[in-house]
Amino acid sequence: MPRFMSLIRINEQDAPNMQLDADFEKRMGALFEEITKAGVMLDTAGLLPTADGTRITWQSGKLSFTDGPFTETKEVIGGYAIMQCKDKAEALEWTKRFLEIHPVSWTVGAELRQIDGDTTPPEA
């Protein structure tokens, strides 16, 4: 089965103002339990702020390093999920459900991409 990566996009400058409603963690936990029991979720995590990151660029035969925060970037990847699904439609459905759990006052997006190459994860 193909694997997909869902890259969760947030506006990092809005993050401190994103208030969670009382049931958010409960809804998220229930979805994660369901997606894990379905055998779809391979890995997921949130990422630390860009202030803790470094961008590394290879250009004209030289490496350059830029430490965060990356203030010129409005939208950043705030987390990811790697899923094994029967097809893109199933991966889109799980990603849609993940986004819909978030409070309506938030702006959060996702970029869904199929992982190239071998579609079977290595045996544990």
C-alpha positions as CSV (number, residue, x, y, z in Angstrom):
1,M,0.0,0.0,0.0
2,P,1.2,3.5,-0.7
3,R,2.5,5.8,2.0
4,F,1.6,9.4,2.3
5,M,3.1,12.3,4.2
6,S,0.8,15.0,5.5
7,L,2.7,18.2,6.2
8,I,0.7,20.4,8.7
9,R,1.0,24.1,7.9
10,I,0.5,26.8,10.5
11,N,1.1,30.6,10.7
12,E,3.8,30.5,13.5
13,Q,3.1,34.2,14.4
14,D,-0.5,33.2,15.3
15,A,0.4,30.2,17.4
16,P,0.5,32.0,20.8
17,N,-3.1,33.3,20.1
18,M,-4.5,29.9,19.2
19,Q,-6.8,28.9,22.1
20,L,-7.8,25.3,22.6
21,D,-11.3,24.5,23.5
22,A,-11.9,22.1,26.4
23,D,-12.6,19.0,24.2
24,F,-9.7,19.4,21.7
25,E,-7.3,16.9,23.2
26,K,-10.1,14.4,23.7
27,R,-11.2,14.7,20.0
28,M,-7.6,14.4,18.9
29,G,-6.9,11.4,21.1
30,A,-10.0,9.7,19.8
31,L,-8.9,10.3,16.2
32,F,-5.4,9.1,16.8
33,E,-6.7,5.9,18.5
34,E,-9.0,5.3,15.5
35,I,-6.3,5.9,12.9
36,T,-3.8,3.7,14.8
37,K,-6.3,0.8,15.2
38,A,-7.0,1.1,11.4
39,G,-3.3,0.4,10.8
40,V,-2.9,3.7,8.9
41,M,-0.7,5.8,11.1
42,L,3.0,5.0,10.8
43,D,4.4,8.1,12.5
44,T,3.3,11.6,13.6
45,A,4.6,14.5,15.6
46,G,4.6,18.2,16.0
47,L,7.7,20.3,15.3
48,L,9.5,22.8,17.6
49,P,9.2,26.5,16.5
50,T,11.4,27.8,13.7
51,A,13.4,29.7,16.4
52,D,15.0,26.3,17.2
53,G,15.6,25.4,13.6
54,T,18.4,25.9,11.0
55,R,18.0,26.1,7.2
56,I,20.8,24.6,5.2
57,T,21.2,25.6,1.6
58,W,23.4,24.2,-1.1
59,Q,24.0,26.8,-3.8
60,S,26.7,27.3,-6.3
61,G,28.8,24.6,-4.7
62,K,28.7,26.1,-1.2
63,L,26.6,25.4,1.9
64,S,25.1,28.2,3.9
65,F,23.3,28.0,7.3
66,T,20.6,30.3,8.6
67,D,19.4,29.9,12.2
68,G,15.8,30.6,13.0
69,P,13.4,32.1,13.6
70,F,12.5,32.5,10.0
71,T,10.5,35.7,10.3
72,E,10.2,36.2,6.5
73,T,8.2,33.0,6.4
74,K,4.5,33.4,7.3
75,E,3.5,29.8,6.9
76,V,5.7,27.0,8.3
77,I,5.4,23.2,8.8
78,G,4.2,22.7,12.3
79,G,4.0,18.9,12.3
80,Y,3.6,15.8,10.1
81,A,2.0,12.5,9.8
82,I,3.1,9.5,7.8
83,M,0.2,7.2,6.8
84,Q,-0.1,4.0,4.9
85,C,-3.4,4.1,3.0
86,K,-5.0,2.1,0.2
87,D,-5.1,5.2,-2.0
88,K,-4.9,9.0,-2.0
89,A,-8.6,9.3,-1.3
90,E,-8.2,7.5,2.0
91,A,-5.2,9.6,2.9
92,L,-7.2,12.8,2.1
93,E,-10.1,11.6,4.2
94,W,-7.9,11.1,7.3
95,T,-6.2,14.4,6.7
96,K,-9.5,16.2,6.4
97,R,-10.7,14.6,9.6
98,F,-7.5,15.8,11.4
99,L,-8.0,19.4,10.3
100,E,-11.7,19.4,11.2
101,I,-10.9,18.6,14.9
102,H,-9.1,22.0,15.3
103,P,-11.1,24.9,16.7
104,V,-12.9,27.0,14.1
105,S,-10.9,30.1,15.2
106,W,-7.6,28.5,13.9
107,T,-6.2,28.6,10.5
108,V,-4.3,25.3,9.8
109,G,-3.7,23.6,6.6
110,A,-2.1,20.4,5.2
111,E,-0.1,19.4,2.2
112,L,-0.6,15.8,1.3
113,R,2.1,14.0,-0.7
114,Q,2.7,10.4,-1.7
115,I,6.1,9.1,-0.7
116,D,8.1,8.1,-3.7
117,G,9.7,4.7,-4.1
118,D,9.0,1.5,-2.2
119,T,5.5,1.6,-0.8
120,T,6.0,-1.0,1.8
121,P,7.5,0.2,5.1
122,P,10.5,-1.8,6.4
123,E,9.7,-4.7,8.7
124,A,10.2,-3.9,12.4
